[in-house]
Amino acid sequence: MKYSKALSISLLVFSGISYLPSQANAEGLGGYAVVDPSTGVVHGVIVANSSDPFGNGGVMPHEYMGCPAGCIIVQQSTADQNGNVAGVHGPNVTYNQERNVFQMEQSNSSQSQTVIESASNSSSVETEINVNRSSRVYEFGVQDFTNTNGQFQFNEVSPSQNTKASVSATTKEFVCVKNHQLFAQKE
């Protein structure tokens, strides 16, 4: 699965840590999202043993990755069986506090390719193909890495209703005018 450039996945590795595998919603060693409560944006992910690692009610006591002091700390993942911790953050990753879910949006994408169908000294036929895809939204809850081999599991939100794709093609024929090197498009 490809992710947009704005998406960042943090992987933090610890060796020599032993622990008992945790339940998906039970706190313990894991990745904890640093969330701006006014926007829901996940600015970063820290490694901790609870959503209150600073003993102050579960908020960041200082600025962290652009999130001001007072951002909330929310568990996003457990450690895997080897003690590795990962998290997803970026401007396209948000936390919905009412539903207790994270959302990640992949932005619209567009690709274009020109195919030369035929070419000679006096003419050329080219077709430009454009493929556009609308943004896609994924949701996920606390990830239990002991059950997913350390891989994030994303569920696309209403793919048939939210995802749209279009394909278009334009064919142009170019011909040489009066043996000059100038080409004109034939309509």
N, C-alpha and C positions, 0 to 999 in steps of 0.2 A: 504494500500500500504506500503510495507516495503522499507526502505531506507538503503543504505550502511552505514557502521560505520563512514565514513568520512563526511557524510551529517549531518549538524546541523541545526535545526530549532529554531529560536529565537522567543520567545513570550514575549512581554513587555506589562504590563497592567497598565493603568492609570485610576484612579477613579476621578470623579468630573470634567472631561473635557467635555465641550459641544461644539458641532460643527455641521455644516450643512453637510450632506452627500456629498462627492465630486464625481466628474466624474472620470472614470478610468484613464484618462491621465491628469487630472487637479491636480496641486500640492496642497497639504494641509497636514494635520496630516497624517503621514504614516511611513512606513519602507523605509529607503533609503539605498541602497547598497553602500558599500565602495569598489570600483573596482580599481584594479591595471591596469592602461591604457596600460601598455606594454604587459600584459598577458591576460587581460580580467577576471581574477579570482576575484570572489566576496569573500573578506576576512572577511567581517562582515556586519551587518546591524545596522543602528542607527535610533532612533526616531527623527523626525524633522517635520517642517512645510513646508519646501521647499528643493530643491536640492542645495541651497546656504545658509545653516544655519549659516555659519561663515562670510558671507558677503565678500567673497574673490574670487568669480567666481565659486564656487561649487567644491572646492578641500579640502581635509583634511589638516589642518595646521600642523599636527603632525602624528607620526606613530600610526596606529590603527590595532590591531589584526594581526600584521605581515605585514601590508600594509604600505609602507613608506609614509612620508609626500608628498603631491602632488597627492595622489590617488583621483580619481573623485568620486563624489557623484551622484547616479542615483536613482530616485524613483522606488521602486519595488512593494509597496503595499499602499493601503489607509487604514485608520483605519476602523474597523467594526462599527456597530451601537452602540456598547457599549464603543467605544474609544480604543479598544484593537488593537495592532499593532503586526504584525509578519513579518518575513523575512526568506529567505533561503540563506545559504552561505556555503562555504567549498571549498576544492580543486577541487571538481567535478562540481562546479557551476560557470558558466562564463557569461559574458555580451558581446553581439555583438553590438558594438556601431553603425556600419553602418546600421544594421537592427532594432536596438532598441528592442532586445529581449534577454531574459536570457535563458541559456541552462543548463540542469542538466543531468549528465550521471550516470547511475547505471552501475557499473562494471560487468564483467563476473561473473557468479556464477556457482558453481559446488556442487552437492550433491551426496553422495554415501551411500548405505545401503546394508548390507549383510543379506540375508534371508536364514535360515536353512530349507531346504525342508524336509529332513529326517535325523534322527540320531539313531544310535544303538550303542551297545558296540563295534562293529567291523567296522562300517563305518559311514560316514557322507556325505551328499550332500548339498553344499552351493552355492547360486547364489548371486553374487555381481552385483548390479544395479547402474549405474552411469548416472546422468542427468546433462547436461551442457547447459547453456544459455549464449548467447553472450551479450555484453553490450547493454543497451537501452538508447536512447537519448530523452529527453523531452524538449520542449520549452514553454515559457510563457512570456507574456507581463506584464505590470503593473496590479496587481491584485486589483480589486475593491471589497473589503471585505463586503461592504454593500449589494452587490448583490449575494455573494456566502456564506453567513452565516459564514464568517471568515475562509473559507477553500481555500487553494491554488488549482487552476485548472491547471493541466499539460496536454499538448498535446504531445503524442508520435510522434516523427519524423519518417516518413516512416517505420512503424512497420514491414510491410511484407518484405521490402527490407533490413532493418537493423538488424532485430532480427532473430537469428538462434538458434535452439535447437537440441540437439542430445541425444539419449538414447542408452546405451549399457549395455549388460549383459554378465557375464562370470560365467559359472557353473563349479564347481570343485567337484570331488568325492574323499574323503579321506578314506583309508582303513587301518585297523590295520595289521601290519606286524609281523607274528610269535608270537602272543600273547604278544608282547611288547607294551608299551604305546606310541611308536613312530608311527606317521601317515605319510603315503606317499601319494602324490597326484597321482591319476590314470589319465593318459593322455587319 
